[in-house]
Amino acid sequence: MTYEEWVAKMERMCGSSVTLGGSDPYGATCELDAGHRGPHRSPNPFGGDGFYEWTGGGTCAGDPLPVRNARFVES
């Protein structure tokens, strides 16, 4: 992958994220390209197998947006 292709890929990234909560929350960022219709997906922030899926999320003017249907999926 060339640098230009990498930059283009980064610009297409969805950018939505989810916070799993707690006093020291973990952030999860969508790995899918913008415009996708499926749920967002992120690796398990605690390590190990599996991943999180969610809908909604992201930020607007630096404020978090609501996350819906968050669930852990075992791989």
N, C-alpha and C positions, 0 to 999 in steps of 0.2 A: 504494500500500500504506500503510495506516495504521500508526501506531506500535504499536498493540496487535497487529495482524497480524504486524508484523516481530518483536515479542517472541515471539509464539507460534511463528513459523517458527524462530527461533533456539533455542527450547526443544526443538524436534523434531529438531534436527540430530544426526547420529550421534555426532560427536565423536571417532571413532577416528582414529588417525594412524599414520604410518610414518616412521622415520628412515632415510635412505638411506645412512648410515654415513660414515666418514672422521673426521678429527680436528675438522672443523668441519661437523657433520652438518646437513642440511636437514630440516625437518619438513614433512610433507604431511598435510593434514587432509581427512577425508571431506566431500564436498559433498552427499551424499545424505541424505534424511531417515531418522530412526531407524526400525527395523523393516524396512528393505529386505533383499532376499535376494541381490542381486547383489554383485559385488566393490566395494570402496571405490575411489574415483577421486579423483585430485588433479592439478592442473596441473603442468607440468614446472617443477621448482624452479630449473632453470638457464635458464629463458626459452625462447622459441621454441615451435614446434608440438609437439603430442603431449601425452601425459599418462601418469601412473602408475596402475596398478590393483593392488590387493592384497587379501588376506583376512586376517583376524585384526587384530592391532595394538591400539592404544589404550593406556590406562593403568589400573592398579589401585593405589590408595593411592599414587599418584605414581610407581610403577615401570612401565616399559614392558612390554607384553605381546608375545609373539612375532608376527612378521609372516610370512605364508606366501604363496607364489605371486606375489611381487612381479614386475611386468614393465612395461616401457616400451611404450606403444602409440603408433605414429605416426599423426597425424591427416591 
